[in-house]
Amino acid sequence: MKKTFLYLLIAIALPLTLHAQDTILVKSQANMVAKAMIAGDYKTLVNYMYPKAVQMGGGKEKMIALVTTGIQQMKNQGVTFESVKVDAPAKFYKAGTEIHCLLPETIILQLPNARIASHSSMLGISSDGGKSWSFLDMNNSSAAQVKQILPNFNPALQIPKATTERLD
C-alpha cells in the first residue's frame, strides 16, 4: 500500500516539477534575448530567433544586419530601449512536434517627447521537448501570420493584442 501511494504521489508531482523547470528554463532563455536587445548584442538576439524566421529573413548574417539597421533607424529618430521585462508563461501548448508558449513582455522605450511601455508577448518555441527555446516577437501578430512561419501553430494559444501606455 505504501509503495502504491508513493508511486501515485510521484506520478502526480513529476509533471508539476517538469512544468516548473520548463517555465524557469524558457523564462531564463527569453531573458537572455531581452538582455541581448538592450545590450545591442544582435548576434545573440538572432541566435535565439526561431530558425525558420531567420531563414525567411535571408539567414543569420542578413538578419543581424536587418536588426542592426532597424535599431539604428530607431536611434536616429530618438527612440531607445530602456528596459525589457519578460514574465513566465502561463501555459504550454503542444503544436505538432513542438511546444509553444507565450511569455508576456514589457518594453520601456524612451522617445524624444515621451517614455512609453509596450506590453506584448514573445512566442517561445521548443522542438526538443523543452530543453532549448527559440522566440518570435508577437507584437500585434495574428494567428494567421504566425501560421505562415509555424504551420502547426495550436489555435488554442490565443495571442493578446499589444498595448502601449505613456509613462510620463
N, C-alpha and C positions, 0 to 999 in steps of 0.2 A: 504494500500500500504506500509506504514512504517513497519508494522508487518511482511509482506511478505518479505521485504528486510532484516529485522533483522534476520528472520529465515534462509534465504538464506545465509547470512553472517556467522551465527553460523554453518550452515551445511558445509560451505567451510572451516572455520577456525578450527573447532573442530578436524578433522583428522590431521591437521598440528600440533596442540598443543599436541595431543596424541603422534604423531611421535616424537616430540621433547622430551617429557617426557620419552618415551621408550628409545630414544638414550641416554639421561642423565643417566637413571637407568642402562641400560646394560653396559655402559662405566664405571660407578661407581663400579658395581659388578666385572667387568673384572679387574679394577684397584686393587680391594681387592685381587684378585688372584695373580696379579703381585707383590704386596707388600708382600703377604704371601711367594711367591717364594724367594724373596730377603731376607726376614727375617728368612727363614728356618722354617716357620710355615706350615709344610706339612699336618697337620690335616685340617687347613682351606683350603689349596690348594685342597685336596681330597674332602672336603665337597662341593666345587664348581664344581667338575668334573661331567660330565654327568653320571647319576646313572647307566645306562647300561654299560658304560665303566668301572666303579668301580666294578660292579658285574662281568664282564668278567675278571677283574684282580684279583678276589678272595675275594672281599669285602673290606670294608674300612680299616680294620687293615692291611690286606695284601698289599693293595695299598699304604698305608702310608709307610710300610716297604720297598716296591719296590722303591718308590720315594726317600726315605731316602738313601737307598743303592746306587741308581743311582747317586744321587748328591754327595755322599761321594766318589764314584769312580772317578767322575769328579774332585773333590777337590784333591784327591790323585794324579791325573795326572797334577795338577797345573791349573785347569780351575775353575774360579769363576764367578758368576753372579755379574756384576757391577750395572746394572740398567735394568729396563723393562719399556717401554713406550707403552701405549695402546691408539689407536685413536678410534674415534667414528665410528660406522658402517655407510656405505653409504646407504644401503637399507635393508629392512626386507622382508623375503620370507615366504610364507605360505607353510608348509610341513606337510600334514595330519592334525593332531590336534595341531601341534607345530608351533612356529615361529622360524625361523633361521636367523642369520645374521653373517657376517664376520667383525671382528674387526682387523684392521692392527696392528701389534705389532713389536716393535724393541727391541731386547735384546742385550745389550752390554756385551760381555764376555771378561774376561782377561785370556789369555792363557800364557803359560810360555814364549813364544817368541813374542807375538803379542797381540794386542787388536782388537777385531772384532765386527762388528754389524751384527746381523742376523735379516733379515726382513722376517716376515712370517705373518700368520693370526691365530686368535683364532676364533673358531666357537661358537657363542652364541646360546643357545637352551632354549626356554621357552615353557613349557607345560601348563602354566596357563594364557595365554593371555598377557604375558609381565610383569607380576608382579614380577617374580623371574627368574633368569637365571642360567644355568649351562654351562660349557665350555669344549671344546676339543681343543687341540693344533693341528693346521693343517700343521705343518712343513713338507712339501713335501708329504702330504697325497693326494691320488687321490679320485675322487668321488666314484669309485668302493670300495675303502677301507672304506670310510665313510658310504656307504650304508650297510655295514656289521653291523654297530652299529646303524645306523639310516635308517631303510628301507624306510621311507617316504621322504628321502632327496630330495629336489627340484633340478632337474638338471639345472634349470635356474641360480642357485647360482654357479658361477664359482670360483674355488679355485686357486688363483695365485700361481705360483712356488715360493718357498722360495729362497732368495738370501742372500749372505754374502759379506761383504766388510771389508778390512783391514783398521783400523783407524790410524795406526802409521807407 
